[in-house]
């Protein structure tokens, strides 16, 4: 018996002729989710000077003097204020930078983060 080379057959042809395959192909779309965001907040205390808080806001959050002053007043009057919203790693870094800077200058300023 002679060996035959494999040949594509048109058995999968649909009722309308060759190439009309009625099987359904589905394409799954992968959608990347945005990472969760975290609010960075400054908390009020009775000892940290207002100008130090303004300096922290300008230095670590890139705010101009007027913006920093406004947020500092919010912290002072309301007890806390959100100073930015960031990805986890950036928020964590900013909190660590502010806390370290405050400690080095012997101020009890508190900076925290929470999931938005």
N, C-alpha and C positions, 0 to 999 in steps of 0.2 A: 504494500500500500504506500503510495507516495505521500510525503508530508506536505501540507499546505501552509502557506504563510497566513498568519491571522489577518482577517479582513474586517473592516468596520461594516456592520450591517445597518440597514435603515429600518430595523425592527422598531426603533423608538419613534418612528414617524407617527404623527398624529393623523386624525381623519382628513386633514386638509393637505396632505402630501408630506414629502420629506422636509424635515426641518421644523415642522410644527409640533414641537414637544410640549405636551400639556403639563409636564411636571413643573412644580413651582419652586423657584429658587428664592430663598430669602437671604437678605443681606443684613447682618446685625451691625448696627451702628454703635460704636463705643463712644460714649460721651464722658469726657473727663470732668470730674467735679472740681469746682473751685475749692481751695483749702478753706477751712473755717477761719474766721477773722476774730481777733482779740482786741478788746478795748484796753488801752493803757490809761490808768487814772492816777492822779495825784490826790493825796489826802491832806486835809488841813491839820495843823498842830499849832500850839501856842508859842512855839520857840523859834521856828525857822523864819528868818527875815524875809519879808515880801520881795525885796530886790534879789535875794538868792534864788527864790522860786522863779522869778522873771528870767534870771540868767540861765537857770536849768532849762526852761522852756525854749529859750533862744538857742542854746547850745546843742541840746539833744533832740529837739523836735523841729528845728529849722524855722521857728516862728519869728516874725519881726517883733519889734519892741511893743507896738500897740496890741498885737494879737496876744503876745505873752502876758502883757499887763492885764488884759481883759480876762484871760483864763485864770490868772493868779487871783483876781478879785472874785471870780466864781468859786474857786477853791476856798478862799477866805470866808465868803458869805454863806455858801451852801455846804461846806464840809468836804466836798470832793468835786472833781471835774474830770471828764474824759479829755485827754490831751491828744489822742490819736487812735486810729484803728489800723492794725497791722496783721500780717501772718504770724503764726505762733513764734517762729524763730526770731523775727524782728522785734516783736513785742517783748519777748523774754530778754533779749539783748538790751533793749531800751530800759526796762525795769532794772536790770543788773547795773547798767551804767549810771542811772540816776541814783540808785541806792548807794553804790560805791562812792560816787562823787559827794553825796551828802555826808556819808560817814567820814570821808577824808577831811571834810570841812567842819566836822563835829556838829552836824545838824540832824535832828531826828525825822527829817522829811521821809514820808512813806510813799512809795509808788507800787501800784499793784496792777494786775491784769486779770481780765475775765473774758470768757467766751461771749461773743456778741449774740 
